[in-house]
Amino acid sequence: MPRLLVNVSTVALAFLAFFANPARAQRVLGVGDDALVLPRGAFRFQITGNWSWFNERYGMDTPGRPDGALEPLGVDFTLDTIGVKQFPNLAALQTGVRNLIGDPNWNPTLGNTLVNLRDRVTAFPMVFELGLSKRLSLGIQVPYVQTRATAFFNVNTSETQGNLGFNPALGVTAAFAQNSAMYTQFTNAANALEGSIAACQANPAASPSCPTLLANQANAAILIANSRAFAGGAVGPLGGPFSANGGLYTTSPFVPIVGTDAQLAIEARVQAFKALYSSFLGASNPITTNGPFAAQSRLTVRDAQTILTDSAFGINAAPLETNTKSHFGDIDIGGKFSVFDSFGRNTAARMSPQGLNFRTSIGVAFRLPTAQIESPDNFIDIGTGRKAKTVEGRWFGDVLLGKHFWQSFIVRYNKPFADDQEMRILDLPNEELAPLYRKQMVHRQLGTTFEFETAPRIVVNDYLAVSGWYMYRNKKQDDYTGTFTIPAAVTGFSDITIDAATLDLETAQTEQRLGGGISFSNLYSFEQGNARVPFEVQYLHWQTVKGAGGNQPKFFTDQIQLRLYFRLFGRK
């Protein structure tokens, strides 16, 4: 599609250049917008290339960082530990392991993560404008946008952070067999000891060990109860923390890693039970296992991507990897009306301004929701627009001093209409790994946006102008509504209620942009009959110099713009 657009645009430009007739214009227009309204019958075709990139943002409420400080774009995905906070259904595993090792302070972790993001947005807006009368022009802007999120993702960066890994018993026959053997051995030991106690109680002379066994039958009963609870919680088919059909090492997707504190503590308890049963049963003790089969390694990047994408883990999202999206942006249709122009309709006066001059115009634009927004199933996706119907009011003013200096002032106010969108509801903006059950259809009212733009320009000669450029942008907070109750059968741990109002957080933005550029125009030469093709070429570079709000990127942008003029009807 982009190649097709380039070919079509090239043909269109060649056609316009060949058939172009003069259109009244100022000698050299500068970068940015201005108050000029095209005269009746004049047509202007404009195509712009915008290349923006960013890898930082002005943060808010980020632990360890002051509000407004620049922070890496991937900071929300860079975590010291991945535990119950990120995956609430790990709470059952946490409880299970704590019970097995007798440590109420043990915490599970899948390790740490490191994510570096660098985003790029390339846009090619095409603008078609036509002067309907001496005061009114209409136009349409059709942007084609490509976005690219470049991601570097790593986990367990020093290969020592995690204490949990994938459970081998869910796919490795030997691991499942070891866990089954452990449960069988513990069950047989408990049954054997229970049978011996019963036999001795019925006939104290049944065995030489009966006097000792009967004297310690209370401790033996405690051993039987504790060992059954331990084996059931660890590997048994009954009484486990994850389901009625198995214990932690039988059903949990994650288990402690070999050699970690939790696994060593569990193995130590197995040895303690083995020793206690040997004291009662002697050589007939059936327990020979060293413990349940542990995870053999910490998570790799591939494992982490599996957790994000495999439906078994509940997130059901795209992997954290570089992705590209190409689509049309939101299309603007609008008009511009000249309120006052001290040049009147005098082309010569506009081309050779003297003294102090002023012109002002107003405009309105309607934005159509033709873009693609960020996918709720891709946590680092970049949309090609906001995909919202909006109406925007505009005011333009130009002040001209003599032949060489003029400055434009632009004010825009953008009001979106409410709509419904499917989004993943986060409790906090920096908790990005939202499970699938948090994806809901919510009611969205995007915040209004106010922009002030100004561009001082110095006209060097009949062809060149240099410009400064500044913009202040303020976007109000969005408003999301919708409350949803998710049952425990879906969450995997308990009933929860989620409120879309949490999506409001960190949606307000304030930004200041500063830049400058250069313009080349042959319009004056064309008016003098010395050029065949009337056109303008402009280059502008700008970047964000200050921002706030939590999710305001620091942009760096280069822009090249080409304008061609010709006359469709009316007189020169």
C-alpha positions in Angstrom: 0.0 0.0 0.0 2.7 2.6 0.8 4.4 1.9 -2.5 1.1 2.4 -4.3 0.5 5.7 -2.6 4.0 6.9 -3.6 3.3 6.0 -7.2 -0.1 7.7 -7.2 1.3 10.8 -5.5 4.2 11.0 -8.1 1.8 10.9 -11.0 -0.5 13.5 -9.3 2.4 15.9 -8.7 3.6 15.6 -12.2 0.1 16.3 -13.5 -0.4 19.3 -11.3 3.0 20.7 -12.2 2.3 20.4 -16.0 -1.1 22.0 -15.9 -0.6 24.5 -13.0 -1.7 28.1 -13.3 -0.8 30.9 -10.8 -2.5 31.1 -7.5 -2.2 34.2 -5.3 0.1 33.6 -2.4 2.6 35.3 -0.2 6.1 35.5 -1.5 7.6 32.9 0.8 5.4 31.0 3.2 7.2 29.4 6.2 7.0 26.2 8.2 3.8 25.5 10.1 0.3 26.8 9.6 -0.8 30.4 8.9 -3.9 32.5 8.3 -3.8 32.4 4.5 -7.0 31.5 2.8 -6.7 30.3 -0.8 -8.4 32.7 -3.3 -11.4 31.6 -5.3 -10.5 28.8 -7.8 -7.1 28.2 -6.4 -6.2 24.6 -5.6 -3.3 23.5 -3.3 -2.0 20.0 -3.0 0.2 19.3 0.0 2.1 16.1 0.9 4.2 15.9 4.1 6.6 13.3 5.4 6.7 13.2 9.2 9.3 11.0 10.9 8.9 10.9 14.7 10.7 8.7 17.2 10.8 8.4 21.0 12.2 6.1 23.6 11.5 8.2 26.8 8.5 9.8 28.4 7.8 12.3 31.2 6.7 10.0 34.0 4.4 10.2 37.0 4.0 8.1 40.1 6.8 5.8 39.0 8.5 4.3 42.1 11.9 5.8 42.7 11.5 8.6 40.2 10.2 12.2 40.7 7.1 13.2 38.7 8.0 14.8 35.4 11.4 13.1 35.2 12.3 11.5 31.9 12.2 7.7 32.1 12.7 4.9 29.6 9.6 4.0 27.6 9.8 0.4 28.7 10.0 1.2 32.4 6.5 -0.4 33.2 7.7 -3.7 31.8 11.1 -3.6 33.6 10.5 -5.3 36.9 12.8 -6.4 39.7 10.5 -9.4 40.3 7.5 -11.0 38.7 5.3 -12.3 41.5 1.8 -12.3 42.9 1.4 -8.5 42.2 1.7 -9.2 38.5 0.0 -12.6 38.5 -2.6 -12.8 41.3 -3.3 -16.4 40.6 0.3 -17.2 41.9 -1.2 -16.5 45.4 -2.5 -20.1 45.6 1.0 -21.4 44.8 2.5 -19.0 47.3 0.2 -20.3 50.0 0.9 -23.9 49.0 4.7 -23.5 49.2 4.5 -21.6 52.5 2.5 -24.5 54.0 4.9 -27.1 52.7 8.0 -25.4 54.0 6.5 -23.7 57.1 7.7 -20.2 56.2 4.9 -17.6 56.1 7.2 -15.0 54.5 8.3 -16.9 51.4 7.4 -15.1 48.2 7.4 -16.6 44.7 9.1 -14.9 41.8 9.6 -15.9 38.1 12.6 -13.6 38.0 13.2 -10.1 36.8 12.5 -8.5 33.4 14.3 -5.9 31.3 12.4 -4.2 28.4 13.8 -1.4 26.2 11.4 0.2 23.8 12.1 2.6 20.9 9.0 3.7 19.0 8.8 5.3 15.6 5.8 6.9 13.8 6.0 7.7 10.1 3.1 9.7 8.6 2.4 10.9 5.1 -0.6 13.3 5.3 -2.0 14.4 2.0 -4.0 17.7 2.0 -6.3 18.9 -0.8 -7.5 22.5 -0.5 -9.7 24.5 -2.7 -10.7 28.2 -2.6 -14.4 28.5 -3.1 -14.6 32.3 -2.7 -12.3 35.1 -1.8 -12.9 34.3 1.9 -13.7 30.6 2.1 -11.6 27.5 1.4 -12.3 23.9 2.0 -9.9 21.0 2.6 -9.4 17.4 3.4 -6.4 15.7 5.0 -5.8 12.0 4.5 -2.9 10.6 6.5 -1.3 7.3 5.9 0.6 6.2 9.0 3.1 3.5 9.8 4.1 2.8 13.4 6.9 0.6 14.7 7.6 -0.4 18.2 11.1 -1.9 18.5 11.5 -4.0 21.6 14.4 -5.6 23.4 13.1 -8.1 26.0 15.1 -10.1 28.5 14.4 -12.0 31.7 16.5 -13.2 34.6 19.3 -11.0 33.4 21.9 -12.4 35.8 20.4 -15.9 35.7 19.9 -16.0 39.5 16.7 -14.0 40.2 13.8 -16.5 39.9 12.9 -19.2 42.3 10.1 -20.7 40.1 10.2 -22.5 36.8 7.9 -24.5 34.6 6.6 -27.6 36.2 8.3 -30.7 34.5 5.5 -33.0 35.7 3.1 -31.4 33.3 5.0 -32.8 30.3 7.8 -35.1 31.4 6.9 -38.7 32.2 9.8 -39.2 34.6 8.9 -36.2 36.6 5.2 -37.2 36.9 6.3 -40.8 37.9 8.6 -39.5 40.6 5.8 -37.4 42.1 3.3 -40.3 41.9 5.9 -42.6 43.6 6.4 -40.0 46.4 2.6 -39.9 47.1 2.4 -43.7 47.0 5.3 -44.1 49.4 3.9 -41.6 51.9 0.5 -43.2 51.6 1.9 -46.7 52.2 4.0 -45.5 55.1 1.0 -43.8 56.8 -1.1 -46.9 56.2 1.5 -49.2 57.5 2.1 -47.2 60.7 -1.7 -46.8 61.2 -2.1 -50.6 60.8 0.7 -51.4 63.3 -0.9 -49.1 65.9 -4.2 -50.8 65.4 -2.7 -54.3 65.6 -0.8 -53.4 68.8 -3.9 -51.8 70.3 -5.8 -55.1 69.6 -3.0 -57.3 70.9 -0.1 -55.5 72.8 1.9 -58.8 72.4 1.6 -58.9 68.7 5.0 -57.5 68.1 8.1 -56.8 70.2 7.8 -53.1 69.0 4.3 -52.8 70.4 5.2 -51.4 73.8 7.3 -48.6 72.3 4.7 -47.9 69.6 1.8 -47.7 72.0 3.9 -45.4 74.3 4.4 -43.1 71.4 1.1 -43.5 69.6 0.1 -39.8 70.0 3.3 -38.8 68.2 2.7 -41.5 65.6 -0.8 -40.1 65.0 0.6 -36.6 64.5 3.2 -38.0 62.1 0.5 -39.8 60.1 -1.7 -36.6 59.9 1.2 -34.3 59.0 2.7 -36.6 56.4 -0.6 -37.1 54.7 -1.2 -33.4 54.6 2.3 -32.8 53.3 2.2 -35.4 50.6 -1.3 -34.3 49.5 -0.3 -30.7 49.3 2.9 -31.5 47.4 2.0 -34.3 45.0 -1.1 -36.1 46.1 -4.4 -36.5 44.2 -6.4 -35.1 47.2 -6.2 -32.0 49.3 -3.8 -30.0 47.1 -4.0 -26.2 46.9 -4.7 -26.1 43.1 -7.5 -28.7 42.6 -9.1 -31.7 44.1 -7.1 -33.9 41.8 -3.6 -33.2 42.7 -1.0 -31.3 44.8 1.2 -28.4 43.9 3.9 -30.5 42.0 1.2 -32.3 40.1 -1.0 -29.4 38.9 0.7 -26.1 39.2 2.2 -24.6 36.1 5.2 -23.4 38.2 7.1 -25.1 41.0 10.3 -24.2 42.9 13.6 -24.6 41.0 16.1 -27.2 42.0 18.6 -25.9 44.5 16.5 -22.9 45.6 15.6 -22.3 49.3 12.0 -23.5 48.9 13.0 -26.7 47.1 15.7 -27.5 49.6 13.3 -26.9 52.5 10.7 -29.3 50.9 13.4 -32.0 50.4 14.5 -31.5 54.0 11.0 -32.1 55.2 10.8 -35.3 53.1 14.0 -36.5 54.8 12.6 -35.6 58.2 9.4 -37.6 57.5 11.5 -40.5 56.2 13.6 -40.6 59.4 10.5 -40.4 61.6 8.8 -43.3 59.8 12.0 -45.3 60.0 12.0 -44.8 63.8 8.6 -46.5 63.9 8.7 -49.0 61.0 12.4 -49.7 60.8 13.6 -51.4 57.7 10.1 -51.8 56.4 9.7 -48.0 55.9 8.6 -47.7 52.3 9.7 -44.0 51.8 12.8 -43.9 49.6 12.2 -40.7 47.6 14.2 -37.6 48.1 11.3 -35.3 47.3 9.1 -34.0 44.4 10.5 -33.3 41.0 11.7 -29.7 40.9 11.8 -27.2 38.0 15.2 -27.6 36.3 15.9 -24.1 35.1 14.9 -20.4 35.4 12.7 -18.8 32.8 14.2 -17.8 29.5 12.9 -15.1 27.1 11.2 -17.8 25.1 9.5 -19.1 28.3 8.4 -15.6 29.2 6.9 -15.1 25.8 5.0 -18.4 26.2 3.5 -17.1 29.5 2.3 -14.0 27.6 0.8 -15.8 24.6 -0.3 -19.3 25.8 -4.0 -19.3 26.9 -3.1 -21.7 29.7 -1.5 -18.8 31.7 -4.5 -16.4 31.3 -2.9 -13.4 29.6 -3.5 -14.3 26.0 -1.6 -11.4 24.5 0.9 -10.8 21.8 4.6 -11.4 22.6 6.8 -8.5 23.7 8.6 -8.2 20.4 9.1 -5.6 17.6 5.9 -5.0 15.7 4.8 -2.8 12.8 1.4 -1.4 11.9 0.4 0.4 8.7 -3.0 2.0 8.2 -4.8 5.3 7.4 -5.0 7.7 10.3 -8.0 9.8 11.2 -9.2 11.9 8.3 -9.9 15.6 8.7 -12.5 17.5 6.6 -12.9 21.2 7.2 -13.0 24.8 6.1 -11.2 28.1 6.6 -12.8 31.5 6.5 -10.9 34.8 6.2 -12.1 37.3 8.8 -9.7 40.2 8.0 -6.8 40.7 5.6 -5.1 44.0 5.3 -3.8 43.0 1.9 -7.3 42.7 0.5 -7.2 41.1 -2.9 -4.0 42.9 -4.0 -1.5 40.2 -5.2 1.3 42.8 -5.6 0.8 44.0 -2.1 1.0 40.4 -0.7 4.1 39.7 -2.7 5.9 42.9 -1.7 4.5 43.8 1.8 5.2 47.2 3.3 4.8 48.4 6.8 2.6 46.6 9.3 0.0 44.2 8.0 -2.4 41.7 9.7 -4.7 39.0 8.6 -6.8 36.6 10.6 -9.0 33.6 9.8 -11.1 31.0 11.6 -11.6 27.3 10.8 -13.4 24.2 11.8 -12.6 20.6 11.1 -14.4 17.3 11.6 -12.3 14.3 12.2 -13.5 10.9 11.1 -12.5 7.8 13.1 -10.6 6.0 10.3 -7.5 5.1 12.2 -6.6 2.0 14.1 -6.1 2.3 17.9 -3.7 0.3 20.0 -4.7 -3.4 20.2 -5.8 -4.5 23.6 -4.0 -7.7 23.0 -0.6 -6.1 22.3 0.9 -4.2 25.3 3.4 -2.2 23.2 1.3 -1.6 20.1 1.1 2.0 18.7 -2.1 3.1 17.0 -2.3 5.2 13.8 -4.6 7.6 15.5 -7.2 8.0 18.2 -10.1 6.5 16.2 -12.6 9.0 17.6 -15.0 11.4 16.0 -14.0 15.0 16.9 -14.8 18.6 16.1 -12.0 21.1 16.1 -12.2 24.9 16.1 -9.2 26.9 14.9 -8.1 30.5 14.9 -5.2 31.8 12.8 -3.5 35.2 12.9 -0.5 36.6 10.9 1.4 39.8 11.8 3.7 41.1 9.1 6.4 43.7 9.5 7.8 45.0 6.3 9.2 42.6 3.7 11.3 40.4 5.8 9.6 39.5 9.0 6.2 37.9 9.9 4.8 35.7 12.6 1.8 33.4 12.8 -0.2 32.5 15.8 -2.5 29.5 15.8 -5.0 28.3 18.4 -6.8 24.9 18.2 -9.4 23.4 20.4 -10.3 19.8 19.9 -13.5 18.1 21.3 -13.9 14.3 20.9 -17.2 12.6 20.9 -17.9 9.7 23.2 -17.7 6.1 22.0 -17.2 2.5 23.1 -13.9 0.6 22.8 -12.6 -2.7 23.9 -9.7 -2.3 26.3 -7.9 -4.2 29.1 -8.7 -2.5 32.4 -5.6 -1.9 34.6 -5.7 -1.2 38.3 -2.7 1.1 37.9 -1.1 2.6 34.7 2.2 0.9 35.5 0.8 -2.6 35.9 0.7 -3.5 32.2 0.4 -7.3 32.2 -3.4 -7.4 32.4 -4.9 -10.9 32.0 -7.5 -11.6 29.3 -10.5 -11.4 31.7 -9.7 -7.7 32.1 -10.5 -7.1 28.4 -13.9 -5.5 28.4 -16.0 -3.1 26.2 -15.8 0.3 28.0 -17.4 3.7 27.4 -14.8 6.2 26.4 -14.8 10.0 26.5 -11.4 11.3 25.4 -10.2 14.6 27.0 -10.3 17.9 25.1 -7.1 19.2 23.7 -5.9 22.8 23.5 -3.0 23.8 21.3 -1.2 27.1 20.8 1.3 27.4 18.0 3.5 30.3 16.8 6.1 30.5 14.1 8.4 33.6 13.6 9.7 33.8 10.1 12.5 35.8 8.4 12.2 36.1 4.6 15.8 36.1 3.3 15.1 36.8 -0.3 12.5 36.0 -3.0 13.0 32.3 -2.5 14.1 31.5 1.0 12.8 32.0 4.5 14.0 30.7 7.9 11.5 30.0 10.7 11.4 29.2 14.4 8.5 27.1 15.7 6.9 26.6 19.1 3.8 24.7 20.3 2.1 24.4 23.7 -0.3 21.5 23.9 -2.6 20.6 26.8 -4.9 17.5 26.8 -7.4 17.0 29.6 -7.9 13.7 31.3 -10.0 11.0 29.6 -13.1 9.6 31.2 -13.8 5.8 31.0 -16.8 4.1 32.5 -17.9 0.5 33.0 -17.9 -1.8 36.0 -17.5 -5.6 35.7 -17.6 -8.5 38.1 -15.4 -11.4 37.2 -16.1 -14.7 39.0 -13.4 -16.8 40.7 -13.9 -19.5 38.1 -12.5 -17.1 35.5 -9.8 -15.3 37.6 -8.5 -18.5 39.2 -8.3 -17.1 42.7 -11.4 -15.1 43.8 -14.3 -13.0 42.6 -13.2 -9.4 41.7 -14.8 -6.2 40.5 -13.0 -4.0 38.1 -13.9 -0.4 37.3 -12.9 1.2 34.0 -12.4 4.5 35.8 -8.8 3.4 36.6 -8.1 3.9 32.9 -8.5 7.6 33.5 -5.2 7.7 35.3 -2.2 9.4 33.6 -4.2 10.3 30.5 -3.9 14.1 31.0 -0.9 15.5 29.1 1.0 18.8 28.8 3.7 19.3 26.2 5.9 22.0 24.9 7.6 21.6 21.5 10.4 23.7 20.0 11.9 23.6 16.6 12.9 25.5 13.4 13.2 25.1 9.7 13.7 26.5 6.3 11.4 27.1 3.3 12.0 27.4 -0.4 9.3 28.9 -2.7 9.2 30.0 -6.3 5.8 31.6 -6.1 7.1 35.1 -6.5 9.2 34.1 -9.4 6.1 32.4 -10.9 4.1 35.5 -10.5 6.8 37.3 -12.4 6.7 34.8 -15.2 10.1 33.4 -14.5 9.1 29.9 -13.3 6.9 27.3 -14.8 5.9 25.2 -11.8 4.6 27.0 -8.6 5.7 25.0 -5.6 7.0 25.3 -2.0 9.4 23.0 -0.1 9.7 23.2 3.6 11.9 21.4 6.2 11.1 21.5 9.9 12.7 19.8 12.9 11.1 19.9 16.3 11.3 18.1 19.6 9.5 18.0 22.9 11.4 20.1 25.4 9.1 19.8 28.4 6.2 17.5 29.3 4.1 16.1 32.1 1.3 13.7 32.7 2.9 10.2 33.0 2.6 9.1 29.5 3.8 12.1 27.5 6.6 10.9 25.1 9.6 13.0 24.3 9.3 13.3 20.6 12.0 14.0 18.0 10.5 14.9 14.6 11.7 15.7 11.1 9.2 17.0 8.6 9.5 17.6 4.8 6.6 19.2 3.1 5.8 19.9 -0.6 3.0 22.2 -1.8 1.9 22.6 -5.4 -0.6 25.2 -6.6 -2.8 25.5 -9.7 -6.0 27.2 -10.7 -9.2 25.2 -11.3 -11.5 28.2 -12.1 -11.8 31.9 -11.8 -9.3 34.6 -13.0 -5.7 35.1 -12.0 
